[in-house]
Amino acid sequence: MQFDEKWSFVAKKQKNCNPADPADDHKGDWWDHVAIDPEHRLVLAVVPGARSMENAEEVVAAAKGRTDGAAPRLMTSDEYPAYASAIEAAFGVPVPIPPDRPGRRPILPRRQLPAGLTYATVHKEREHDRVVAVERRLIFGTELGLEAALGASAVSRAVNTSFVERQHGTDRGRNARKARKTYRFSKDWRVHEAMSYFTLYRYNFGWAVRTLRVRDERGRWERRTPAMAAGLSDHVWSLREWVSFPAVQVA
């Protein structure tokens, strides 16, 4: 599982916003907090909003819910420190405090992570706005567990955020309001948020990823979406099918 944030803005850049002006509320810099399954290229969760601890915790908790609470073999992100706290909050188990322990009792109980949980970050060194070196840093888990997770990976043998960053590029191409330099930026935060959910989750079912294709029994290439690779769908969804599919299923 990989975590990262994608920058965009609503109405105006953050430097042009006036915090004292109510009209500038919900304007300025917005970030898509994204969690992705790199093996299937599947977007697990997205939380649009400010780059904050609360939204980092929300995207990690949402990603955990998509996996029925099971911790993935490996989690990676950049060095944004909010993810370490968010992972601890989502996957940690409160450690009971002995009733006879002397001293003041802590306000919040200490949380203990599962033994097999591994989380590592990518440290990038830059010169003249170009990455010249990449260093991995283990945050949670053991080096032995990290090597085992990388060895079991079907897509990479290195700690990286390449898959979620590549998805950022795909989404910027599919959603013009997310381009870095554009006149087509969002003017209203409600539309911006709605389009963020629409394009990112439709990508799972309606976008055939070239690197996910497989050969069928006749030797022909079969196009697959992330949802097909993850076993959630058996075909590429059309836009009409995606829009008309009922959001609430009635048993």
PAKE-429986 format. One record per residue: residue number from 1; residue in three letters; x, y, z of N, C-alpha, C in turn. Coordinates in pm, whole numbers, m for minus. Layout:
BEGIN
   pos   code      nxx      nyy      nzz     caxx     cayy     cazz      cxx      cyy      czz
   NUM    ALA        X        Y        Z        X        Y        Z        X        Y        Z
...
This chain:
BEGIN
   pos   code      nxx      nyy      nzz     caxx     cayy     cazz      cxx      cyy      czz
     1    MET       85     m117        0        0        0        0       90      124        0
     2    GLN       62      217      m90      140      340      m99       50      460      m75
     3    PHE      104      559       m2       31      681       31      105      802      m26
     4    ASP       28      899      m74       88     1024     m121      m23     1128     m137
     5    GLU       17     1255     m156      m78     1363     m174      m51     1430     m309
     6    LYS     m159     1466     m376     m150     1534     m505     m206     1675     m491
     7    TRP     m124     1775     m528     m162     1914     m510     m253     1964     m622
     8    SER     m344     2052     m587     m424     2127     m683     m475     2251     m608
     9    PHE     m557     2331     m672     m610     2448     m602     m750     2479     m652
    10    VAL     m821     2554     m570     m959     2595     m601     m965     2747     m603
    11    ALA    m1010     2801     m715    m1036     2945     m734     m910     3030     m742
    12    LYS     m816     3011     m649     m693     3090     m648     m585     3017     m570
    13    LYS     m460     3054     m593     m349     2994     m518     m357     3037     m372
    14    GLN     m297     2955     m286     m304     2981     m142     m242     3117     m106
    15    LYS     m136     3155     m175      m69     3282     m143     m158     3403     m170
    16    ASN     m262     3386     m250     m353     3495     m282     m479     3496     m197
    17    CYS     m489     3403     m105     m607     3394      m19     m588     3479      106
    18    ASN     m698     3534      154     m697     3614      276     m767     3535      385
    19    PRO     m694     3489      487     m758     3409      594     m869     3484      666
    20    ALA     m864     3616      666     m967     3694      736    m1091     3719      651
    21    ASP    m1087     3678      524    m1200     3702      434    m1285     3576      423
    22    PRO    m1411     3580      469    m1496     3460      460    m1516     3412      316
    23    ALA    m1505     3503      219    m1523     3463       79    m1412     3370       31
    24    ASP    m1298     3372      100    m1186     3286       61    m1189     3151      131
    25    ASP    m1294     3125      210    m1306     2994      273    m1321     2885      168
    26    HIS    m1252     2775      184    m1251     2663       91    m1186     2698      m43
    27    LYS    m1107     2804      m45    m1029     2836     m164     m881     2815     m133
    28    GLY     m801     2816     m238     m658     2798     m218     m616     2654     m245
    29    ASP     m505     2612     m181     m447     2481     m207     m535     2368     m154
    30    TRP     m555     2266     m240     m625     2144     m201     m536     2026     m238
    31    TRP     m548     1920     m159     m465     1802     m180     m552     1678     m184
    32    ASP     m522     1590     m279     m586     1458     m280     m496     1362     m205
    33    HIS     m538     1319      m86     m466     1217      m12     m509     1082      m69
    34    VAL     m415     1010     m128     m447      889     m204     m374      769     m146
    35    ALA     m447      657     m135     m389      528      m99     m410      434     m216
    36    ILE     m305      366     m260     m314      279     m378     m252      143     m349
    37    ASP     m311       42     m410     m255      m93     m409     m167     m107     m532
    38    PRO      m34     m107     m517       53     m105     m635       46     m233     m719
    39    GLU       14     m345     m658       10     m471     m734     m101     m469     m837
    40    HIS     m217     m414     m801     m332     m411     m892     m359     m271     m946
    41    ARG     m277     m172     m907     m295      m31     m945     m430       23     m898
    42    LEU     m483      m34     m793     m618       m3     m747     m615      111     m646
    43    VAL     m693      216     m674     m708      325     m578     m796      277     m463
    44    LEU     m738      266     m345     m811      215     m229     m893      324     m161
    45    ALA     m838      444     m155     m908      552      m87     m853      686     m134
    46    VAL     m938      787     m131     m896      924     m162     m970     1019      m69
    47    VAL     m898     1115      m14     m956     1216       74     m910     1353       25
    48    PRO     m997     1429      m43     m960     1563      m85     m971     1661       33
    49    GLY     m882     1760       35     m888     1861      139     m753     1920      169
    50    ALA     m742     1984      284     m616     2044      325     m514     1935      357
    51    ARG     m387     1969      343     m279     1875      378     m263     1879      530
    52    SER     m334     1788      597     m342     1794      743     m334     1655      803
    53    MET     m308     1652      933     m304     1526     1006     m439     1454     1000
    54    GLU     m547     1531     1012     m681     1471     1012     m709     1398      880
    55    ASN     m673     1457      768     m698     1394      639     m604     1276      615
    56    ALA     m481     1283      666     m391     1168      657     m447     1051      737
    57    GLU     m499     1079      854     m560      973      935     m683      916      867
    58    GLU     m760     1002      801     m882      956      733     m850      864      616
    59    VAL     m748      898      536     m718      814      420     m659      680      464
    60    VAL     m579      678      569     m524      551      619     m635      465      676
    61    ALA     m726      526      753     m837      450      809     m929      396      700
    62    ALA     m953      478      596    m1037      432      484     m971      317      409
    63    ALA     m840      326      388     m769      218      320     m773       90      404
    64    LYS     m761      104      534     m772      m13      622     m909      m77      610
    65    GLY    m1014        6      602    m1149      m48      586    m1168     m123      456
    66    ARG    m1098      m80      348    m1109     m149      220    m1043     m287      222
    67    THR     m954     m309      318     m885     m438      328     m936     m520      447
    68    ASP    m1056     m486      494    m1117     m556      608    m1030     m553      732
    69    GLY     m952     m447      747     m872     m429      867     m738     m498      867
    70    ALA     m709     m576      762     m583     m649      757     m470     m555      717
    71    ALA     m358     m565      787     m243     m481      754     m173     m537      630
    72    PRO     m141     m453      532      m68     m502      413       73     m544      449
    73    ARG      137     m618      358      275     m662      383      368     m545      401
    74    LEU      345     m438      325      433     m323      328      354     m196      298
    75    MET      380      m91      373      325       41      347      440      138      325
    76    THR      427      223      225      532      321      195      470      458      170
    77    SER      550      560      190      509      698      161      636      781      152
    78    ASP      617      910      126      730     1001      137      751     1032      286
    79    GLU      827     1136      315      862     1163      454      761     1252      527
    80    TYR      643     1268      473      539     1344      542      508     1275      676
    81    PRO      541     1337      790      534     1267      919      393     1229      962
    82    ALA      290     1287      902      153     1257      945      118     1110      924
    83    TYR      180     1044      825      142      906      797      186      810      907
    84    ALA      299      836      970      342      749     1079      240      750     1193
    85    SER      195      869     1230       93      881     1335      m39      820     1291
    86    ALA      m74      840     1163     m201      787     1112     m199      635     1110
    87    ILE      m88      575     1070      m77      428     1069      m84      373     1210
    88    GLU      m19      442     1303      m24      399     1442     m165      405     1496
    89    ALA     m239      512     1460     m376      527     1509     m470      424     1447
    90    ALA     m448      391     1318     m540      300     1248     m513      153     1281
    91    PHE     m387      115     1284     m353      m27     1299     m307      m64     1440
    92    GLY     m277       35     1522     m229        4     1656     m340      m43     1748
    93    VAL     m302     m124     1845     m394     m175     1945     m358     m114     2079
    94    PRO     m456      m56     2152     m424        4     2281     m364      m97     2377
    95    VAL     m257      m58     2442     m191     m143     2541     m256     m117     2677
    96    PRO     m314     m220     2739     m380     m197     2868     m280     m154     2975
    97    ILE     m324      m65     3061     m240      m14     3170     m272      m92     3296
    98    PRO     m172     m153     3359     m198     m228     3484     m264     m138     3588
    99    PRO     m367     m187     3655     m438     m102     3752     m350      m60     3870
   100    ASP     m247     m139     3900     m162     m107     4015      m37      m31     3975
   101    ARG      m32       22     3852       86       96     3809       96      227     3885
   102    PRO      213      256     3941      227      382     4015      239      501     3921
   103    GLY      216      620     3972      232      742     3894      104      784     3825
   104    ARG      113      894     3755       m3      949     3686      m36      865     3563
   105    ARG     m161      835     3544     m204      758     3429     m208      848     3305
   106    PRO     m158      799     3189     m159      881     3067     m300      907     3019
   107    ILE     m318     1024     2955     m451     1058     2902     m491      963     2791
   108    LEU     m396      930     2700     m422      837     2591     m334      714     2610
   109    PRO     m390      595     2600     m309      474     2617     m211      455     2502
   110    ARG      m98      395     2532        0      366     2428      m56      260     2335
   111    ARG      m24      272     2204      m75      178     2105       40       92     2053
   112    GLN       12      m35     2038      112     m131     1992       74     m181     1853
   113    LEU      168     m176     1761      142     m219     1624      156     m370     1611
   114    PRO       83     m431     1515       99     m575     1493      244     m611     1460
   115    ALA      283     m730     1497      423     m772     1483      469     m769     1338
   116    GLY      381     m802     1244      423     m811     1105      409     m684     1024
   117    LEU      366     m575     1088      344     m451     1013      478     m385      979
   118    THR      492     m346      853      615     m282      805      580     m154      731
   119    TYR      644      m46      771      622       84      708      757      151      686
   120    ALA      781      192      562      908      256      526      879      381      443
   121    THR      970      476      449      954      600      374     1068      616      274
   122    VAL     1045      706      180     1143      736       77     1200      875      104
   123    HIS     1330      882      120     1399     1011      138     1470     1045        8
   124    LYS     1429     1159      m52     1485     1200     m180     1579     1319     m161
   125    GLU     1698     1308     m217     1793     1419     m216     1788     1487     m352
   126    ARG     1775     1620     m350     1757     1695     m474     1870     1797     m491
   127    GLU     1904     1817     m615     1995     1922     m654     1940     1990     m778
   128    HIS     1922     2122     m769     1866     2199     m881     1732     2142     m926
   129    ASP     1648     2110     m825     1512     2060     m849     1509     1924     m919
   130    ARG     1616     1849     m909     1619     1714     m966     1662     1615     m858
   131    VAL     1598     1497     m858     1632     1394     m760     1764     1328     m801
   132    VAL     1862     1333     m711     1993     1276     m740     2022     1150     m659
   133    ALA     1944     1128     m552     1964     1009     m469     1836      978     m394
   134    VAL     1812      850     m372     1694      804     m298     1740      709     m188
   135    GLU     1694      735      m67     1731      652       48     1605      602      117
   136    ARG     1600      475      148     1485      421      219     1510      429      369
   137    ARG     1402      454      443     1411      464      587     1299      382      650
   138    LEU     1336      287      733     1239      200      798     1182      270      921
   139    ILE     1050      282      927      984      350     1039      926      249     1137
   140    PHE      847      155     1088      788       50     1171      828      m85     1114
   141    GLY      851     m183     1202      888     m316     1158     1037     m342     1170
   142    THR     1080     m449     1108     1220     m490     1114     1278     m497      973
   143    GLU     1411     m491      964     1477     m503      834     1448     m639      772
   144    LEU     1440     m741      856     1409     m875      804     1268     m878      745
   145    GLY     1173     m816      814     1037     m810      762     1028     m728      636
   146    LEU     1106     m620      628     1106     m536      509     1159     m613      389
   147    GLU     1270     m685      408     1326     m763      298     1231     m873      255
   148    ALA     1161     m933      351     1064    m1038      318      948     m981      237
   149    ALA      901     m861      275      791     m797      203      832     m760       61
   150    LEU      954     m709       45     1002     m675      m89     1023     m800     m173
   151    GLY     1070     m905     m110     1089    m1030     m183      959    m1092     m229
   152    ALA      852    m1071     m152      721    m1127     m188      643    m1039     m284
   153    SER      692     m916     m307      620     m824     m395      624     m872     m540
   154    ALA      512     m858     m608      504     m898     m749      537     m783     m843
   155    VAL      563     m663     m788      582     m547     m876      710     m470     m852
   156    SER      773     m484     m735      892     m402     m708      977     m467     m601
   157    ARG     1108     m445     m611     1202     m495     m511     1265     m380     m433
   158    ALA     1205     m262     m440     1260     m145     m372     1149      m68     m304
   159    VAL     1184        1     m196     1090       90     m129     1072      214     m217
   160    ASN      949      243     m256      925      357     m343      780      402     m332
   161    THR      751      514     m396      613      563     m410      582      582     m558
   162    SER      650      507     m642      640      525     m787      500      499     m840
   163    PHE      431      402     m783      301      363     m839      194      468     m808
   164    VAL      194      520     m686       96      624     m655      130      753     m727
   165    GLU      260      783     m745      298      903     m820      261      889     m968
   166    ARG      274      769    m1022      233      747    m1161       82      764    m1175
   167    GLN        8      721    m1074     m137      739    m1079     m173      887    m1074
   168    HIS      m94      965    m1000     m118     1110     m998     m111     1166    m1141
   169    GLY      m10     1121    m1216        4     1169    m1354     m114     1129    m1441
   170    THR     m161     1006    m1423     m277      960    m1498     m400     1044    m1464
   171    ASP     m419     1071    m1336     m537     1148    m1294     m529     1291    m1343
   172    ARG     m411     1350    m1345     m398     1487    m1396     m435     1491    m1545
   173    GLY     m405     1385    m1619     m441     1380    m1759     m589     1358    m1781
   174    ARG     m655     1290    m1689     m797     1262    m1701     m885     1372    m1643
   175    ASN     m829     1453    m1554     m905     1558    m1487     m831     1689    m1505
   176    ALA     m873     1769    m1604     m799     1889    m1644     m783     1989    m1531
   177    ARG     m874     1991    m1437     m866     2087    m1327     m749     2055    m1232
   178    LYS     m688     1937    m1246     m576     1900    m1159     m440     1928    m1223
   179    ALA     m439     1977    m1349     m312     2007    m1413     m239     2117    m1335
   180    ARG     m106     2113    m1336      m28     2206    m1254      m41     2350    m1305
   181    LYS      m33     2371    m1436      m43     2504    m1492     m160     2505    m1590
   182    THR     m271     2563    m1549     m391     2555    m1630     m484     2672    m1599
   183    TYR     m567     2707    m1698     m676     2802    m1678     m805     2729    m1644
   184    ARG     m800     2597    m1642     m921     2517    m1621     m934     2469    m1477
   185    PHE     m880     2546    m1383     m885     2507    m1242    m1027     2517    m1189
   186    SER    m1052     2450    m1078    m1185     2450    m1017    m1218     2587     m961
   187    LYS    m1343     2626     m977    m1390     2753     m922    m1472     2731     m794
   188    ASP    m1520     2609     m773    m1604     2579     m658    m1552     2451     m592
   189    TRP    m1534     2453     m460    m1473     2338     m392    m1565     2215     m392
   190    ARG    m1696     2236     m399    m1787     2120     m400    m1771     2042     m532
   191    VAL    m1763     2115     m642    m1741     2050     m772    m1603     1985     m775
   192    HIS    m1504     2055     m720    m1368     2001     m717    m1364     1869     m641
   193    GLU    m1428     1865     m526    m1430     1743     m446    m1504     1631     m518
   194    ALA    m1619     1665     m577    m1698     1564     m647    m1621     1505     m765
   195    MET    m1554     1591     m842    m1478     1543     m957    m1356     1461     m914
   196    SER    m1300     1491     m797    m1189     1412     m746    m1234     1268     m720
   197    TYR    m1346     1252     m654    m1399     1118     m629    m1437     1050     m761
   198    PHE    m1500     1126     m849    m1549     1067     m975    m1435     1011    m1059
   199    THR    m1332     1091    m1084    m1225     1044    m1173    m1138      937    m1108
   200    LEU    m1111      950     m979    m1021      854     m915    m1086      716     m898
   201    TYR    m1213      713     m862    m1277      583     m844    m1324      523     m977
   202    ARG    m1358      607    m1074    m1392      553    m1206    m1268      491    m1271
   203    TYR    m1151      545    m1241    m1026      488    m1290    m1017      339    m1256
   204    ASN    m1063      301    m1138    m1055      160    m1097    m1131       68    m1191
   205    PHE    m1244      113    m1242    m1332       26    m1319    m1334       57    m1469
   206    GLY    m1299      179    m1507    m1315      216    m1647    m1187      248    m1722
   207    TRP    m1071      234    m1658     m945      270    m1723     m859      144    m1735
   208    ALA     m839       98    m1857     m755      m21    m1880     m608       19    m1873
   209    VAL     m537      m36    m1777     m395       m2    m1756     m310      m96    m1842
   210    ARG     m223      m37    m1922     m146     m116    m2017      m61     m224    m1947
   211    THR       m2     m192    m1834       86     m287    m1766       11     m398    m1694
   212    LEU     m122     m391    m1692     m201     m497    m1628     m255     m599    m1728
   213    ARG     m233     m578    m1857     m289     m668    m1957     m225     m806    m1946
   214    VAL     m301     m909    m1981     m255    m1048    m1979     m298    m1115    m2108
   215    ARG     m233    m1224    m2141     m270    m1300    m2261     m378    m1401    m2228
   216    ASP     m479    m1412    m2317     m583    m1511    m2298     m539    m1646    m2353
   217    GLU     m632    m1742    m2355     m596    m1877    m2399     m558    m1883    m2546
   218    ARG     m597    m1783    m2623     m561    m1778    m2764     m433    m1698    m2790
   219    GLY     m373    m1650    m2682     m250    m1574    m2697     m270    m1428    m2728
   220    ARG     m394    m1381    m2723     m422    m1241    m2750     m419    m1160    m2619
   221    TRP     m380    m1034    m2631     m374     m950    m2513     m514     m912    m2467
   222    GLU     m540     m929    m2338     m667     m891    m2277     m647     m765    m2193
   223    ARG     m722     m660    m2225     m714     m535    m2149     m778     m554    m2012
   224    ARG     m713     m496    m1908     m766     m510    m1773     m759     m377    m1699
   225    THR     m861     m353    m1621     m863     m238    m1531     m808     m281    m1395
   226    PRO     m776     m186    m1306     m736     m225    m1171     m840     m312    m1101
   227    ALA     m968     m282    m1120    m1072     m364    m1057    m1072     m506    m1110
   228    MET    m1045     m524    m1239    m1036     m658    m1296     m915     m731    m1240
   229    ALA     m802     m663    m1228     m682     m725    m1174     m701     m769    m1029
   230    ALA     m782     m692     m955     m807     m723     m814     m922     m820     m795
   231    GLY     m986     m864     m904    m1096     m959     m894    m1228     m896     m856
   232    LEU    m1242     m764     m874    m1366     m695     m838    m1460     m678     m957
   233    SER    m1411     m704    m1078    m1491     m687    m1199    m1441     m785    m1304
   234    ASP    m1525     m811    m1405    m1485     m903    m1511    m1480     m836    m1648
   235    HIS    m1496     m701    m1652    m1492     m631    m1780    m1459     m484    m1756
   236    VAL    m1427     m415    m1864    m1401     m271    m1857    m1535     m197    m1860
   237    TRP    m1561     m119    m1758    m1688      m49    m1749    m1691       71    m1843
   238    SER    m1804       91    m1909    m1823      213    m1989    m1864      328    m1897
   239    LEU    m1856      449    m1950    m1897      565    m1872    m2045      557    m1837
   240    ARG    m2127      514    m1932    m2271      500    m1905    m2296      401    m1792
   241    GLU    m2226      289    m1795    m2244      187    m1690    m2201      242    m1554
   242    TRP    m2091      316    m1552    m2040      371    m1425    m2138      474    m1367
   243    VAL    m2189      562    m1453    m2279      668    m1405    m2413      612    m1362
   244    SER    m2463      511    m1432    m2597      459    m1403    m2598      350    m1297
   245    PHE    m2481      303    m1254    m2480      198    m1151    m2529      256    m1019
   246    PRO    m2626      189     m954    m2681      245     m829    m2576      252     m719
   247    ALA    m2567      367     m655    m2468      386     m548    m2505      309     m423
   248    VAL    m2635      289     m402    m2681      216     m284    m2748       88     m331
   249    GLN    m2698      m25     m283    m2753     m155     m321    m2861     m195     m222
   250    VAL    m2976     m234     m273    m3088     m277     m188    m3099     m428     m198
   251    ALA    m3091     m495      m84    m3093     m641      m82    m3232     m691     m120
